[in-house]
Structure formats: structure tokens, C-alpha cells
Amino acid sequence: MQQRPDHIQGLIFATAGALALTPDGLLVRLVGTGDWTIVFWRGIFIATGLIASQLVMHKSKALSELLPTHWKAWLAILCSAIGTLTFVLSITHTTVANTLVILSTMSLFAALLSMIFLKERIALRTWVAMGCAIVGILIVFMDDLDGTGLDGKLFALACAFVTAANMTIIRSEKSMNVPTIFAWGGMMICIPALYFAPSLMIDTQATLTLLTMGGLNALAFVLLGLGAKRIPSPEVSLLMLLETIIGPIWVWLALNEVPSINALFGGTIVVGTLALHALASLKAKRQL
């Protein structure tokens, strides 16, 4: 069946957005400074990039787009801020592969939260995918039975949950501007970072790394948003697995960080499950 031009555009936007996110874990590692210092500047640069993108895209209407007008928007902003914090803490306390494998389950968390709060029915395939993903995650956690490095994986699990909560809140209020949510989330997390960061001073290398990180994240959010408007959500979920697969490769090439056998085995189960789930969901959607 011939694809519509808008569908092809959506695939291009979403693929480019997912690829822009793949170096994120590596860039956090390369900053080389304290956790809260990274959190502060990551929030600043992502917010700056997203605000700039909104000014370019909406021009005279940018101010109205940048102002949250609903209490749900502020709840989503809080989730975004916590997501930024827990992502950085996870990357700095465990391997990038572990973080990205655990984060990839956020779509399943979102399905569960949608059932609870939006009264949406969960298909049997999603329940099966949840069970398989839990098995994969438990295998990833087996590396830390002695407690060493456990914090990073728990931070990743928290990040997956709050990001899923954020997705659910955004879906419940269609009028929300997603880049605005993440821009405000970046600014919000800077407030506690001012207190907890021992110093906000960063060298030239860290500044350039953080600028690159902020720019790529802003670009990714905008492109994924454009893609999500043109293609079904299962396709977006499928393309987002590119970060889980490619992200650890960047770290391996640059820092020689090799995932453990458990991370590879558990990660394969999780990624394979999510890929099959996305394909099954896409097939079911096309049959409607």
C-alpha cells in the first residue's frame, strides 16, 4: 500500500528526532562535573533551545504558547523536571545501557497509568509485553544483587515512571504544548540545583558538551512532536527504540563502556518485546 506524503514526513521527523537523542547518555558522561551541576546546566540549555524553537515556529503567538494555562500543565512540568533529574542521576550511577534499557519500558508504564486514570482498556498483547519486560528488567537488576550500582537502576526506573506519568497527563489535555512543558521543566529543576550543586562553574569543554546536549534535546523534542502528529504512536514507540540500541554503542566507542552479559540478555528481551508489541499495535490500528 502506498504511503501518504504526510506519513513519510512523519517517519522522517520521528526517525531524525530519535537519532538526535541517541548521544544523550554519552554527552552526560562527557560533561565531567557533579550531578547537580549537570542537572542545572542541562535544564538551562534544554529550556533555552526549546524556547528558541517556539519563537521561530510560532513567532507572534510564541508568548501565548509558552505560558502554561492549565493546572495539568504544571503537573506535567513537575514530572518533566523530576525526569531530567532522575535521568542524569541514573546515567552517572550505572551504565548507559542499563539506563536506556530500563527507560525503554516507559510506554508500558504509560499504558498502565492510562488504564488507571484515563479508563483506557489495555490489550492482551500489552499485558504480555509488560510481563516479558519485567523479566528482562529483573535480569538487568541481577548485576546488583550486592547493592553496588543499584541506585542508578532505581533512578532509571523512577525516570521511566515519571516520564510515563508525564505522557499520560499530556494525553489527557490535548491543548498542551509539549515543547513548552519540557522547557518549563528544565527551568524548574534549576531551582533545587542552585541549592544542591556545590558549584555551577564549568570549563569550556563542559560548556560545549552541555550546549550540544541542549541543542540536540530541543531538536529531538520538536522533531518527535512533528512526527507524532503524522504517524501512529506505535510507530513512534518503535522508532524510539533506536535510542536504546544506538545509545550504548556511542558510549562503547567513546569510553569503552561495555554492557554486562545480564544487561545484554535482559536488554534484548526488553527491546525485542517492545518492538514486537509496537508492530502488533500498529497492525491492530491499521485494521480498525
C-alpha positions as CSV (number, residue, x, y, z in Angstrom):
1,M,0.0,0.0,0.0
2,Q,1.4,3.4,-1.0
3,Q,2.2,5.7,1.9
4,R,0.8,9.2,2.2
5,P,3.3,12.1,1.9
6,D,2.4,13.2,5.4
7,H,3.1,9.7,6.8
8,I,6.5,9.7,5.1
9,Q,7.2,13.1,6.5
10,G,6.2,11.8,10.0
11,L,8.6,8.9,9.7
12,I,11.4,11.2,8.7
13,F,10.7,13.6,11.5
14,A,10.4,10.9,14.2
15,T,13.4,9.0,13.0
16,A,15.6,12.1,13.0
17,G,14.2,13.0,16.5
18,A,15.0,9.6,17.9
19,L,18.5,9.7,16.4
20,A,19.1,13.1,17.9
21,L,18.6,11.6,21.3
22,T,21.0,8.7,20.9
23,P,24.2,10.6,22.1
24,D,22.4,11.9,25.2
25,G,23.8,9.4,27.6
26,L,27.3,9.8,26.3
27,L,27.1,13.6,26.5
28,V,26.1,13.5,30.2
29,R,29.1,11.3,30.8
30,L,31.4,13.6,28.9
31,V,30.5,16.7,30.9
32,G,32.7,15.5,33.7
33,T,31.3,17.5,36.6
34,G,29.0,17.0,39.6
35,D,25.4,15.6,39.2
36,W,23.6,18.7,40.3
37,T,25.8,20.9,38.2
38,I,24.9,18.9,35.2
39,V,21.2,19.0,36.1
40,F,21.3,22.8,36.4
41,W,23.0,23.5,33.1
42,R,21.2,20.7,31.2
43,G,17.9,22.3,32.3
44,I,19.1,25.8,31.3
45,F,20.3,24.8,27.9
46,I,17.3,22.5,27.0
47,A,14.9,25.2,28.1
48,T,16.8,27.8,26.0
49,G,16.8,25.6,22.9
50,L,13.1,24.8,23.2
51,I,12.1,28.4,23.9
52,A,14.1,29.5,20.8
53,S,12.4,26.8,18.7
54,Q,8.9,28.1,19.8
55,L,9.9,31.7,19.0
56,V,10.9,30.6,15.5
57,M,7.9,28.3,14.9
58,H,5.1,30.5,16.4
59,K,6.6,34.0,16.0
60,S,3.9,36.5,17.2
61,K,2.0,33.7,19.0
62,A,5.0,32.4,20.8
63,L,4.3,34.1,24.1
64,S,0.8,32.6,24.4
65,E,2.3,29.2,23.5
66,L,5.0,29.5,26.2
67,L,2.6,30.3,29.1
68,P,1.1,27.2,30.8
69,T,-2.6,27.9,31.3
70,H,-3.9,24.7,33.0
71,W,-3.1,23.1,36.3
72,K,-2.4,19.8,34.5
73,A,0.4,21.7,32.6
74,W,2.1,22.5,35.8
75,L,1.8,18.9,37.0
76,A,3.4,17.8,33.7
77,I,6.1,20.4,34.1
78,L,6.9,18.9,37.6
79,C,7.1,15.4,36.1
80,S,9.4,16.7,33.4
81,A,11.7,18.3,36.0
82,I,11.9,15.1,38.0
83,G,12.5,13.2,34.8
84,T,15.5,15.4,34.0
85,L,16.9,14.9,37.5
86,T,16.5,11.1,37.6
87,F,17.9,10.7,34.1
88,V,21.1,12.4,35.0
89,L,21.4,10.6,38.3
90,S,20.9,7.3,36.6
91,I,23.5,7.9,33.9
92,T,26.0,8.9,36.5
93,H,25.3,5.9,38.8
94,T,25.1,3.0,36.4
95,T,25.9,2.1,32.8
96,V,24.2,3.9,29.9
97,A,23.0,0.6,28.6
98,N,21.2,-0.2,31.9
99,T,19.6,3.2,32.0
100,L,18.3,3.1,28.4
101,V,17.0,-0.4,28.7
102,I,15.0,0.4,31.8
103,L,13.8,3.7,30.3
104,S,12.5,2.0,27.2
105,T,9.7,0.5,29.3
106,M,8.1,3.9,29.8
107,S,5.5,3.2,27.1
108,L,4.2,0.2,29.2
109,F,4.1,2.3,32.3
110,A,2.1,4.9,30.3
111,A,-0.4,2.2,29.2
112,L,-0.9,1.1,32.8
113,L,-1.4,4.7,34.0
114,S,-3.8,5.4,31.2
115,M,-5.9,2.4,32.3
116,I,-6.0,3.7,35.9
117,F,-6.5,7.4,35.2
118,L,-8.0,7.7,31.7
119,K,-10.1,4.5,31.9
120,E,-8.5,3.1,28.7
121,R,-8.6,-0.6,28.1
122,I,-5.2,-2.4,27.9
123,A,-5.0,-5.0,25.2
124,L,-3.9,-8.6,26.0
125,R,-0.7,-8.0,24.0
126,T,0.3,-5.1,26.3
127,W,-0.2,-7.3,29.4
128,V,2.0,-10.0,27.8
129,A,4.6,-7.3,26.9
130,M,4.6,-6.0,30.5
131,G,5.2,-9.5,31.8
132,C,8.1,-10.1,29.4
133,A,9.6,-6.6,30.1
134,I,9.5,-7.2,33.8
135,V,11.5,-10.4,33.3
136,G,14.1,-8.5,31.2
137,I,14.4,-5.7,33.8
138,L,14.8,-8.3,36.6
139,I,17.7,-9.8,34.6
140,V,19.3,-6.4,34.2
141,F,18.9,-5.8,38.0
142,M,20.7,-9.1,38.7
143,D,24.1,-7.5,38.3
144,D,23.5,-5.5,41.5
145,L,22.3,-8.2,44.0
146,D,25.0,-7.0,46.4
147,G,23.6,-3.4,46.2
148,T,26.5,-1.9,44.2
149,G,25.3,0.3,41.5
150,L,21.6,-0.3,42.4
151,D,20.9,3.4,42.8
152,G,21.4,4.1,39.1
153,K,18.9,1.5,38.0
154,L,16.3,2.7,40.6
155,F,16.8,6.2,39.3
156,A,16.2,4.9,35.7
157,L,13.0,3.1,36.9
158,A,11.8,6.4,38.6
159,C,12.6,8.3,35.4
160,A,10.6,5.8,33.3
161,F,7.6,6.1,35.7
162,V,7.5,9.9,35.9
163,T,8.0,10.2,32.1
164,A,5.1,7.8,31.6
165,A,3.1,9.9,34.0
166,N,4.0,13.0,32.0
167,M,2.9,11.3,28.8
168,T,-0.4,10.4,30.4
169,I,-1.1,13.9,31.7
170,I,-0.3,15.4,28.3
171,R,-2.6,13.0,26.6
172,S,-5.4,13.9,29.0
173,E,-5.2,17.6,28.0
174,K,-4.9,17.9,24.2
175,S,-4.3,21.7,24.3
176,M,-0.9,21.4,26.0
177,N,2.2,22.5,24.0
178,V,4.7,19.7,24.6
179,P,8.0,21.7,24.0
180,T,6.7,24.3,26.4
181,I,6.2,21.6,29.1
182,F,9.8,20.4,28.7
183,A,11.2,24.0,28.6
184,W,9.5,24.9,31.9
185,G,10.5,21.5,33.3
186,G,14.1,22.4,32.5
187,M,13.8,25.7,34.3
188,M,12.0,24.3,37.3
189,I,14.7,21.7,38.1
190,C,17.3,24.5,38.1
191,I,15.8,25.9,41.4
192,P,16.8,22.9,43.7
193,A,20.0,22.6,41.7
194,L,21.0,26.1,42.8
195,Y,20.9,24.8,46.4
196,F,22.4,21.3,46.0
197,A,25.1,22.0,43.4
198,P,28.4,22.6,45.2
199,S,29.4,24.8,42.3
200,L,28.0,26.0,39.0
201,M,31.4,26.7,37.5
202,I,32.1,24.6,34.3
203,D,35.1,24.7,32.0
204,T,35.0,25.3,28.2
205,Q,34.8,21.6,27.3
206,A,31.8,21.0,29.7
207,T,30.1,24.2,28.3
208,L,30.4,23.0,24.7
209,T,29.2,19.5,25.7
210,L,26.2,20.9,27.5
211,L,25.4,23.3,24.6
212,T,25.4,20.3,22.2
213,M,23.2,18.3,24.6
214,G,20.7,21.1,25.0
215,G,20.6,21.7,21.2
216,L,20.1,18.0,20.4
217,N,17.4,17.5,23.0
218,A,15.5,20.6,21.9
219,L,15.8,19.4,18.2
220,A,14.7,15.9,19.2
221,F,11.6,17.1,21.1
222,V,10.5,19.3,18.2
223,L,11.1,16.6,15.6
224,L,9.4,13.9,17.6
225,G,6.4,16.2,18.2
226,L,6.1,16.9,14.4
227,G,6.4,13.1,13.8
228,A,3.8,12.2,16.4
229,K,1.2,14.4,14.6
230,R,1.7,12.5,11.3
231,I,2.2,8.8,12.3
232,P,0.6,6.4,14.8
233,S,2.0,6.3,18.3
234,P,3.1,2.6,17.9
235,E,5.4,3.7,15.1
236,V,6.9,6.5,17.3
237,S,7.4,4.0,20.1
238,L,9.2,1.6,17.7
239,L,11.5,4.4,16.4
240,M,12.3,5.5,20.0
241,L,14.0,2.1,20.5
242,L,16.8,3.5,18.3
243,E,18.0,5.3,21.4
244,T,18.1,2.1,23.5
245,I,20.0,0.3,20.8
246,I,22.4,3.1,19.5
247,G,23.0,5.0,22.8
248,P,25.2,2.3,24.4
249,I,27.1,2.0,21.1
250,W,28.2,5.6,21.3
251,V,29.4,5.1,24.9
252,W,31.2,1.9,24.0
253,L,33.0,3.6,21.1
254,A,33.9,6.8,23.0
255,L,34.5,5.5,26.6
256,N,34.9,1.7,26.1
257,E,32.0,1.1,28.5
258,V,30.9,-2.5,27.8
259,P,27.4,-3.6,28.9
260,S,27.3,-6.7,31.2
261,I,26.0,-10.1,30.0
262,N,22.9,-9.6,32.1
263,A,22.4,-6.1,30.6
264,L,22.7,-7.5,27.0
265,F,20.5,-10.5,27.7
266,G,17.8,-8.6,29.6
267,G,18.0,-5.7,27.2
268,T,17.5,-8.0,24.3
269,I,14.3,-9.3,25.9
270,V,13.0,-5.8,26.7
271,V,13.8,-4.3,23.3
272,G,12.6,-7.4,21.4
273,T,9.3,-7.4,23.4
274,L,8.7,-3.7,22.9
275,A,9.5,-3.9,19.1
276,L,7.0,-6.8,18.7
277,H,4.4,-5.0,20.8
278,A,4.7,-1.9,18.7
279,L,4.4,-3.9,15.5
280,A,1.4,-5.7,16.8
281,S,-0.2,-2.4,18.0
282,L,0.4,-0.9,14.6
283,K,-1.2,-3.8,12.8
284,A,-4.2,-3.7,15.0
285,K,-4.5,0.1,14.5
286,R,-4.4,-0.3,10.7
287,Q,-7.2,-3.0,10.8
288,L,-9.6,-0.6,12.5
